[in-house]
Amino acid sequence: MKSAYAVAFLLSLAGSVLRADSCGSFRDTRHRSSVDFAPLPGFVDVCSRDFQLCVLLTQGYPPSVQTIGYFVPVEEWERYQKGQHKGFSQYLIGQKGETLSAEKFTDFKRYVHSQQGNIADHTKLATVFESRGQVSLGIVDETSDSISIGAVLKLTETALKRDLQTAAINVVLQIKGESLSLYVYDSVKDANDTDRVKELAKRWVQCIRTQNSK
């Protein structure tokens, strides 16, 4: 029985190593950040491929942050290029924000806790969407160098006149002397269908940590 447990443990460990090795690599060619944003396998950056689309998708973010990468699934990007796809079901957005000292980051986390993770988002939706409200998920994860909050957004895709729900996880991460704001979006059925987006956020942060520890 012990040997069976040992084999299971080794297999799970091997799986973790394989996942870490499969993390992508993405560095800002404009040198605004020294961080490797390490997109998950199967994601590609929109901003380095289509500047106009990048502007359309990111123009609602406040000027205090710089969008370094906007990553979408490869297969959806390929369909978009062929005119067969109008939107993206999942996307990862990597931004560099104002650098927070350790003390300011601690204060920020205290503030997030005082608001139970329900803090104002100053991002304006891209013009392709209209908001129909949102449900806060509160604080979904926290470590010494990060804190993650979530929400489920109820949206209408204006061009297709289609209602949809999207889960969003925002991770504030301190790494390599920089303060990053990471967004993970995933389409969901309702506010209870959020396990996948939470797992995506954890995996992405793990990839960023792994790639920047080398």
Summary of the structure (lengths in Angstrom):
residues: 214
radius of gyration: 18.0
end to end distance: 37.2
largest distance: 59.0
contacts: 618
relative contact order: 0.15
helix: 31%
strand: 33%
